[in-house]
Amino acid sequence: MRRLVRTLAAASVAALVLPLLGLVSTSATADEAPAGRMASQRQIALATPGDFTGHGFDQCLAPTQSAMDTWWKKSPFSAVGIYISGDSRACRSQPNLSPTWVATQVARGWRLLPIALGPQASCQPRFPRYQDDFTISPSPTGGYAKAAAQGAAEADKNAADAMAYGIGPGSTIWYDLEGFNLGDTHCRESALVFVSRWVTRIKEQGYVAGFYSSASSGIKMLDDARVQRPGQFALPDRIWIARWDGVANTSTTYIPEDGWRPGGRMKQYLGGHNETWGGVTINIDSNFLDLGAGSVARAEGRCPGTRLGFWKYPTLSPAAAQPTRVKVLQCLLIEQGTYSGAINGAYDAATVAAARAWQASRKFSPTDTFEKRHWTALLAAGARTTIKRGSTDESVHRLQRALNAAGAGRFKATGVLDAKTEKALRAYQARLRIAVSGVATPQTWNKLQQGK
């Protein structure tokens, strides 16, 4: 990350985020979570990150609660990096960060990525006060004993600091090793030993080992060790690649595609810049995550035996009705309480009457036809939950089908808000001239439920 202690004057370091999916319920993708529940959770050890594919941001200082609340509702980000440990941090003072802050974000739905920024490579020129602590010290067996000892000690410190914030074993802790001269053999080898011992020790403490560095130095160093010297060093479970190429994926030309896949990569693809969401501006780095099994939807459980998702939802009329779509209509009208007949695909008098009743209840002029605007509104019906890239709950199915009906998309309703869904959502928002964010906000849901 770009914000280490370069001198004792500040810059600021960056990082990303992942969800604390552990012992705290993350059902609160709802827009509000009771303060009492938040407070009661502050002592619970949380495990992070879980399975997720989506967008994240990092900033050295943990943002205020107000900023986090606004960005949850308005921004495309679901993950946020927090610097919890390490004496090289420019932001060692964290006025907003606390166990309560951590638990509050998790309850809201944020995925947290705890970052440690301690001793750096011995040839790192920007950290003079750590060069003496991280010098090359060969042991009688040819190893780097001092680097190994520092790695173990730093892991113990990082684990203790994580637990103090309520981030317990099972979480991924990410060690930030800033860029250095990979061509300096002694520097590289001592860094490898440090990282290897840190990885071993952090895992002994029960945590998952993550590692952040530039693609051309620290990441390449580890991948070269993986390929050329298998088994010689303990390697992290997950890597965080710093490569500011502007591409929101987890690839880089510095290492081949097979390393740490599937589910072991994320990438910081854009460096420090200001973004404003909901009137709140934060200077961030942008990241893309693809961790664990990725975002995976549960079985929906609605309308058993009836297929609900289609690319198109044509107009239905007594003279021209498609049985497969009529079954969808009948099932959803049962859920809406206006139909009680069989799901038989017949656009008969009972179905027409139920459709007209539903239209009237939604302030449409009742008609015997069931048209595009009706489909869009009916398929979107339900809670106006804030969802964004990587979301997987029931509301994603509703959003995907409603976007198809509205003509903004043409894809399978998977229950995962993926790249195709995000693109369709942005296109729909642009068409309606509302804030284009790729986030299904209450305003977006309102338009869909009006049949726009």
C-alpha positions in Angstrom: 0.0 0.0 0.0 1.1 3.4 -0.7 0.9 4.9 2.8 3.7 3.6 4.9 5.8 5.6 7.3 8.2 7.0 4.8 9.6 9.4 7.3 8.0 10.3 10.6 5.8 12.6 8.7 2.5 11.1 7.5 1.4 9.8 4.2 -1.1 7.0 4.7 -1.3 3.4 4.0 -4.0 1.6 2.2 -5.9 -1.6 2.3 -9.0 -3.5 1.5 -11.8 -5.4 3.0 -13.5 -8.6 3.5 -16.5 -9.6 5.5 -16.5 -10.7 9.0 -18.7 -13.7 8.5 -18.1 -15.4 11.7 -20.0 -15.4 14.9 -21.9 -12.2 14.2 -25.0 -12.4 12.0 -24.6 -10.6 8.7 -28.3 -10.7 7.9 -28.2 -7.0 8.2 -27.9 -6.1 4.6 -30.9 -4.1 5.8 -30.2 -0.4 5.9 -30.4 -0.1 9.7 -29.2 -2.3 12.5 -30.3 -1.6 16.1 -27.7 0.2 18.1 -28.4 -2.1 21.1 -27.6 -5.2 19.0 -24.4 -3.5 17.7 -23.2 -2.8 21.3 -24.0 -6.3 22.5 -21.8 -7.7 19.8 -18.7 -5.7 20.5 -17.0 -8.4 22.6 -17.7 -11.2 20.1 -14.7 -12.6 18.3 -15.4 -12.3 14.6 -14.0 -14.4 11.8 -13.2 -12.8 8.4 -13.4 -12.8 5.4 -15.6 -15.6 4.2 -16.4 -16.2 0.5 -16.7 -13.1 -1.6 -16.2 -11.7 -5.1 -16.7 -8.0 -5.4 -15.4 -4.5 -4.8 -13.5 -3.1 -1.8 -11.6 0.0 -0.8 -8.8 0.9 1.6 -7.8 4.0 3.4 -5.3 4.3 6.2 -7.7 5.8 8.9 -10.8 3.8 9.5 -13.7 6.1 8.4 -16.2 7.5 10.8 -19.4 5.5 11.4 -21.4 8.1 9.5 -19.2 7.8 6.5 -19.4 4.0 6.6 -23.2 4.1 6.8 -23.5 6.4 3.8 -21.0 4.5 1.7 -22.8 1.2 2.5 -26.0 2.7 1.1 -24.6 4.6 -1.9 -21.2 3.2 -2.9 -20.4 0.0 -4.9 -18.0 -1.2 -2.2 -18.8 -4.1 0.2 -15.3 -4.5 1.7 -13.1 -2.2 3.6 -9.5 -2.4 4.8 -8.5 -1.6 8.3 -5.0 -1.1 9.7 -5.0 -2.8 13.0 -1.4 -3.5 13.9 2.3 -2.7 13.1 4.6 0.1 14.1 5.2 1.2 10.5 1.7 2.5 10.1 1.3 6.2 9.4 -2.1 5.9 11.1 -1.1 4.2 14.4 -3.7 6.5 16.0 -7.1 5.2 15.0 -9.7 7.5 16.6 -12.6 5.7 15.0 -11.5 2.1 15.2 -12.7 0.0 18.1 -14.3 -3.4 18.8 -17.7 -1.7 18.5 -16.8 -0.2 15.2 -15.7 -3.6 13.9 -18.9 -5.3 15.1 -21.1 -2.5 13.7 -19.6 -2.8 10.2 -20.0 -6.6 10.2 -23.6 -6.4 11.3 -24.3 -4.0 8.5 -22.7 -6.3 5.9 -19.3 -4.9 5.4 -16.4 -7.4 4.8 -13.3 -6.4 6.7 -9.7 -6.9 5.9 -7.4 -6.4 8.9 -3.9 -5.3 7.9 -0.6 -5.4 9.7 2.2 -3.0 8.7 5.4 -3.7 10.7 9.1 -4.4 9.8 9.9 -4.0 6.2 12.6 -5.4 3.9 16.2 -4.5 4.9 16.8 -2.6 1.6 13.5 -0.6 1.9 14.9 3.0 1.8 11.8 4.7 3.3 12.0 2.9 6.7 15.3 3.8 8.2 14.2 3.1 11.7 13.4 -0.5 10.7 16.4 -1.3 8.6 18.5 -1.9 11.7 15.8 -4.2 13.1 15.5 -6.2 9.9 19.1 -6.6 8.8 20.5 -9.8 7.4 21.8 -12.0 10.1 22.9 -15.4 8.8 22.6 -18.3 11.2 25.2 -21.2 11.4 23.0 -23.1 9.0 22.9 -20.3 6.5 19.5 -19.0 7.4 18.4 -15.5 8.4 17.9 -16.0 12.1 17.1 -12.4 13.0 14.5 -12.1 10.2 12.9 -15.3 11.3 12.7 -14.2 14.9 11.2 -10.9 13.9 8.6 -12.6 11.7 7.4 -14.8 14.6 7.4 -11.9 17.0 5.4 -9.7 14.6 2.9 -12.4 14.1 2.3 -12.7 17.8 1.8 -8.9 18.0 -0.5 -8.9 15.0 -2.7 -11.7 16.4 -3.0 -10.0 19.8 -4.0 -6.7 18.2 -6.6 -8.5 16.1 -8.1 -10.2 19.1 -8.2 -6.9 20.9 -10.5 -5.6 18.2 -12.7 -8.7 18.4 -11.2 -10.2 15.2 -10.7 -13.8 16.3 -9.0 -16.9 14.9 -10.3 -18.0 11.5 -9.9 -14.5 10.2 -7.4 -13.5 7.5 -4.7 -11.1 8.7 -2.8 -9.4 5.8 0.8 -8.5 6.2 1.8 -5.4 4.2 5.4 -5.6 2.8 6.0 -2.5 0.7 7.9 -2.6 -2.5 11.7 -3.2 -2.5 14.6 -4.0 -4.7 13.9 -7.6 -5.7 17.4 -7.8 -7.3 19.1 -7.4 -4.0 19.7 -11.1 -3.1 20.2 -10.7 0.6 17.3 -8.3 0.9 15.0 -10.7 -0.9 16.1 -13.8 1.0 15.8 -12.2 4.4 12.3 -10.9 3.4 11.4 -14.5 2.3 12.5 -15.8 5.7 10.6 -13.1 7.6 7.4 -13.7 5.6 7.7 -17.5 5.9 8.1 -17.4 9.7 5.3 -14.8 10.0 3.0 -17.1 7.9 3.9 -20.1 10.1 3.3 -18.3 13.3 0.1 -16.5 12.4 -1.3 -19.8 11.4 -0.2 -21.4 14.7 -2.3 -18.6 16.3 -5.3 -19.8 14.3 -5.4 -17.1 11.7 -5.4 -17.4 7.9 -2.2 -15.9 6.4 -2.7 -13.1 3.9 0.1 -11.1 2.2 0.0 -7.7 0.5 2.8 -6.3 -1.7 3.6 -4.8 -5.1 3.2 -7.2 -8.0 6.8 -6.6 -9.2 8.5 -7.2 -5.8 6.9 -9.0 -2.9 4.3 -10.9 -4.9 6.8 -12.0 -7.6 9.2 -13.0 -4.8 6.6 -15.3 -3.3 5.5 -16.7 -6.7 9.1 -17.4 -7.7 9.6 -19.3 -4.5 6.3 -21.2 -5.1 7.4 -22.3 -8.6 11.2 -22.6 -8.3 11.6 -23.7 -4.7 8.5 -25.6 -3.7 8.3 -26.5 0.0 11.3 -24.4 1.0 9.2 -21.5 2.4 5.8 -21.3 4.2 3.7 -19.3 1.8 0.6 -17.3 2.6 -2.9 -18.7 2.0 -4.0 -15.6 0.1 -2.2 -12.8 -1.7 -3.2 -9.2 -2.3 -1.6 -7.8 -5.4 -0.8 -4.1 -5.7 -0.9 -3.4 -9.4 -2.4 0.0 -10.4 -3.4 -1.0 -13.9 -7.0 0.3 -13.6 -8.4 -3.2 -14.3 -10.9 -4.5 -11.7 -9.7 -8.1 -11.6 -7.1 -10.2 -9.8 -4.6 -10.8 -12.6 -1.2 -9.3 -13.3 1.5 -10.0 -15.9 4.1 -10.4 -13.1 2.9 -13.8 -12.1 1.1 -16.6 -13.9 -2.6 -17.3 -13.5 -2.3 -20.6 -11.6 -0.9 -19.2 -8.4 -3.3 -18.8 -5.5 -6.3 -19.8 -7.5 -9.1 -20.4 -7.1 -10.1 -18.1 -4.2 -6.8 -16.8 -3.0 -6.3 -13.5 -4.7 -7.3 -9.9 -4.7 -5.9 -6.9 -6.4 -5.4 -3.2 -5.6 -5.9 -1.9 -9.1 -6.2 1.9 -8.6 -4.1 4.1 -6.3 -5.0 7.0 -4.2 -7.9 9.1 -5.5 -11.0 10.8 -4.1 -14.5 9.2 -4.5 -17.7 10.8 -3.4 -20.8 8.7 -2.6 -23.9 10.2 -1.0 -22.1 13.5 -0.5 -19.2 11.9 1.5 -15.7 12.0 0.0 -12.9 9.6 1.0 -9.5 9.3 -0.5 -9.1 5.6 -1.3 -7.4 2.9 -3.2 -9.7 0.6 -5.1 -9.6 -3.2 -4.9 -11.2 -6.2 -6.4 -11.6 -9.4 -4.3 -12.1 -13.0 -5.3 -11.7 -15.0 -2.2 -12.7 -18.4 -0.9 -15.6 -19.9 -3.0 -16.5 -16.4 -4.2 -20.0 -15.1 -3.8 -22.3 -18.1 -3.8 -26.1 -18.0 -3.6 -28.3 -20.3 -1.5 -31.2 -22.2 -3.1 -34.0 -19.7 -3.4 -36.9 -21.9 -2.2 -39.7 -19.9 -3.8 -42.4 -21.5 -5.9 -41.1 -25.0 -5.8 -41.3 -26.7 -9.2 -41.9 -23.5 -11.0 -39.2 -21.8 -13.0 -39.3 -18.1 -12.3 -36.3 -16.7 -14.2 -36.4 -15.9 -18.0 -34.7 -13.6 -20.3 -38.0 -12.1 -21.4 -41.4 -11.7 -19.9 -43.8 -11.1 -22.8 -47.2 -9.4 -22.6 -49.9 -11.9 -21.5 -53.5 -11.7 -22.7 -56.4 -14.1 -22.9 -55.7 -14.5 -26.6 -51.9 -14.8 -26.3 -50.5 -16.4 -23.2 -47.4 -18.5 -22.7 -48.0 -21.2 -20.1 -44.4 -21.0 -18.7 -44.8 -17.3 -18.0 -48.4 -17.7 -16.8 -47.1 -20.1 -14.1 -44.6 -17.4 -13.0 -47.5 -14.9 -12.8 -49.7 -17.3 -10.8 -47.0 -18.2 -8.3 -46.1 -14.6 -7.7 -49.7 -13.5 -7.4 -50.2 -16.2 -4.7 -47.3 -14.6 -2.8 -49.0 -11.2 -3.3 -52.3 -12.6 -1.9 -54.5 -12.0 -5.0 -54.6 -15.6 -6.4 -55.5 -18.9 -4.8 -55.9 -21.2 -7.7 -53.7 -23.8 -9.2 -50.4 -23.1 -10.9 -51.4 -24.6 -14.2 -50.2 -22.1 -16.8 -53.7 -21.2 -17.9 -54.4 -17.5 -18.3 -58.0 -18.0 -17.3 -60.7 -15.8 -15.7 -59.4 -16.5 -12.2 -55.8 -15.6 -13.2 -57.0 -12.5 -15.0 -59.0 -11.4 -12.1 -56.1 -11.9 -9.7 -53.8 -9.9 -12.0 -56.3 -7.0 -12.2 -56.6 -7.0 -8.5 -52.8 -6.8 -8.1 -52.6 -4.0 -10.7 -55.1 -2.0 -8.8 -53.3 -2.5 -5.5 -50.1 -1.1 -7.2 -52.0 1.9 -8.7 -51.9 0.6 -12.2 -55.1 0.9 -14.3 -56.5 -2.7 -14.2 -56.4 -4.4 -17.6 -56.8 -7.9 -18.9 -53.3 -7.8 -20.3 -50.2 -8.2 -18.2 -47.5 -6.0 -19.8 -43.8 -5.1 -19.4 -44.4 -2.5 -16.7 -46.5 -5.0 -14.7 -43.8 -7.7 -15.0 -41.1 -5.3 -13.9 -43.0 -4.2 -10.8 -44.2 -7.7 -9.8 -40.8 -9.3 -10.2 -39.2 -6.5 -8.1 -41.9 -6.6 -5.4 -40.4 -7.0 -1.9 -38.0 -5.4 0.5 -35.9 -2.5 -0.9 -32.7 -4.0 0.4 -29.4 -2.3 -0.5 -27.5 -4.8 -2.6 -24.3 -4.5 -4.7 -21.6 -6.5 -6.4 -21.1 -9.8 -4.5 -24.5 -9.8 -2.8 -26.2 -13.1 -2.7 -29.5 -12.9 -0.9 -33.1 -13.4 -2.1 -33.4 -9.8 -3.3 -30.7 -10.5 -6.0 -33.0 -13.0 -7.7 -35.8 -10.3 -7.7 -33.4 -7.7 -9.1 -32.1 -9.8 -11.9 -35.6 -10.9 -13.1 -36.9 -7.3 -12.8 -34.0 -6.0 -14.9 -34.7 -8.6 -17.5 -38.3 -7.7 -17.6 -37.4 -4.0 -17.8 -35.2 -4.7 -20.9 -32.0 -3.7 -19.1 -30.6 -7.2 -18.9 -30.6 -10.6 -20.7 -29.1 -13.1 -18.3 -29.8 -16.0 -16.0 -31.1 -15.1 -12.5 -28.4 -16.8 -10.5 -28.9 -15.0 -7.1 -25.4 -13.6 -7.3 -25.0 -9.9 -8.1 -22.2 -10.5 -10.6 -20.5 -8.4 -13.4 -23.4 -8.9 -15.8 -26.0 -7.8 -13.2 -23.9 -4.8 -12.2 -23.6 -3.7 -15.8 -27.3 -4.1 -16.4 -28.1 -2.3 -13.2 -25.9 0.6 -14.2 -27.5 0.8 -17.6 -31.0 0.8 -16.0 -30.0 3.6 -13.6 -28.5 5.7 -16.5 -31.8 5.2 -18.5 -33.9 6.4 -15.5 -31.4 9.3 -14.9 -30.8 8.3 -11.3 -27.4 8.0 -9.6 -25.4 5.4 -11.6 -23.6 3.3 -9.0 -24.3 -0.3 -9.8 -25.9 -0.5 -6.3 -29.6 -1.4 -6.0 -30.6 1.5 -3.7 -34.1 2.1 -2.3 -34.4 4.7 -5.1 -33.6 2.1 -7.7 -36.1 -0.4 -6.2 -38.7 2.3 -6.1 -38.4 2.8 -9.9 -38.5 -0.9 -10.6 -41.6 -1.4 -8.3 -43.3 1.4 -10.3 -42.7 -0.6 -13.4 -40.3 1.9 -15.0 
